[in-house]
Each structure stands twice: as C-alpha cells, then as structure tokens.
Amino acid sequence: ADRGRAVFDGKGACGTCHRVSGRGPRAAPDPSNIGLARTPASLQRSLLDPSSGMLPINRPVRAVTRDGRIVTGRRLNEDTYTVQLLTDAEQLVSLSKSDLRSFEVSTVSAMPSYRDRLTAEELADLIAYLLTLKEQ
C-alpha cells in the first residue's frame, strides 16, 4: 500500500485530479472511501479501462446555455428541473434545464487508462493503496 501511495502521488499523477482525505483538487471523484465501495477487480477494470467502470453520476457533461455559454465538468446532482456541475476549474454551477440549448452526458471517461502507463507491479501496488481508503 505504501508503494501504491507513491504511485498515486508520483508516476500515476492521480492526485492531479483526485482529492483524498481533504487534500488535492476536486476535478475528479473523491476516492477517499473507495476501499469500502470497490473490489480489487473493479478497481483494476477502472484503472485499465476507465470508461467501463465509470458510474453514471461521474460521467463528464457538456451543457450549452441558450446564450451560447459552454459549461463542462462532472455532474454532482440532477433533478427534473436543474443540474449542478463541478466545472474543470472547480466551480460549482447550477443550471436550470429550461435555460439550456443542449445537455450532453459522455460515456467516455476523462481519466486516462493506465494499461500502458504502469507496470503490473505498480498497478497492483496502486490497487493495494486504493483498498486502504476507507473514510466514512
């Protein structure tokens, strides 16, 4: 797990997007309790093929307002009338659906695949670290 944390912070550069235990940006989902929610196999699948393991709430979105403003980010909440996004610049934006020209939800993850970026040992170490993240 210690080696995996080093991969997370170093070669994997996971901390450039993910916030863990209150440290880091909010650009990507917070994995602080991922060790409670995911199995080693699902973590491996998410690291090797991020789009296949992506939860619907974490899908990247692109909204265009009636006046042409483009807002991209990830969906934090959505109901019948509104959608709340966290933009790539970490700004919270609430949009009324009636004010949107278009709203697209992508099925392609913004997270890169680590298939060719990490060795099998580094991948195993990273998964071991992620499994220790069990905040509640």
N, C-alpha and C positions, 0 to 999 in steps of 0.2 A: 504493500500500500504506500509506503514512503517513496519508493521508486516511481510509483504511479502518480503521486502528487507532483514529483519533479517533472514528469512528462506533461501533466496538466498545465503546470506553470511555465514549462520550458518549450520543448520541441513541439508539443501538441498545440501550444498557444491557445488553449481552451479559455483561459482567464481573460483573453482579449474581448470575449463576448459574454461569457457566463459569470454570474455573481455567485459566490459561495460564502455562506456564513457572513453575509453583510459586506463582503469585500469583492470589488470588481464592478464592471458595468452591468446594465440591465438589458443589453441589446438582445440577448437570447434567454431562454427559460433558465430559471434558477434551479440547479441540481442539488441544492442543499439537503434534500431528503430523498434523493433518487435511489439510495441503497435500500429504502423501505418499499419503494414502488416498483422496482425493476429487478428482473432476474439477470444473471450473468449473460445468458443467451440473448435477451432482448437488448442489453447494453451493447453487446458485440454487434448485433444487427444494426443498431442505431449508429455506431461508430463507422461501420463498413459501408452501410447504405442508409444514410440519414433520412432520406425521403420515405423509406419503407416503414420506419418506426416512429414517424412523426405523429403526434397526437393532433387531432383536428384543431384544437384551440391554439396550437403553436405554429400553425401554417402562416407563412408570410401573406400579407394582404396589400392590395393597392386600391386606394379609393381616389376617385376624381370628383371634386365638388362641381356644382353647377357653374361656378365661375372659373373653372379650369384648374384650380389648385390641386396638385397631386400629393397625396399623403401615403407613405409606405411605412410598414412596420409589422408588428405582430399584434394579433387580436388579444386583448385582455378580457373583454366581456362583450357580449352582444345580446340584445333582446329584439323584440319585434320592431321597435322604432329607432333604436340607436346602436352604435358600435363604438367601443372605446379601444383605442390603439396606443401602443407604446412605439413611438417612431424610432428610426435608426439613430436619431440624435437624443434618444431617451426622454422625449417629451410626451406627456400624456395628452391625448387628443380625443375629445368626444365629438362624434359626428351624428347628426340627425340623418337617418336614411332618406328622408324626403328631400334633403338638400344635396344628394349625391347624383351625379350623372352616371357613374359606374362604380361597381364594387367587385373586385376580383379576389378570390382566395386561391392561392397557388398550392399545388400538391408537391412542389419541389422545394426541398429544404435549402435554406441559405448556408447551413453547416456543410463544410467540405467532408468528403469521405477520407477516412484515414487508412484505407486499404493500401495505398502506395506511399503513405507518409510515415507510418510507424512500422517497426518490425513486429513480428508475432510476440516477442517477449515484451516489448514496450506496450503493445495493445493489452496483453494480459495484466501487466502492472497497472495500467490506467484503469482497467475494469476493476481490479482489486481495490484501488483507491476509491473509485466511484461507489463501490458497495459499502464503504465505510461511512458514506454521507447519509446520516440518519437523523437529522434535526427534525423536531416536531413543532 
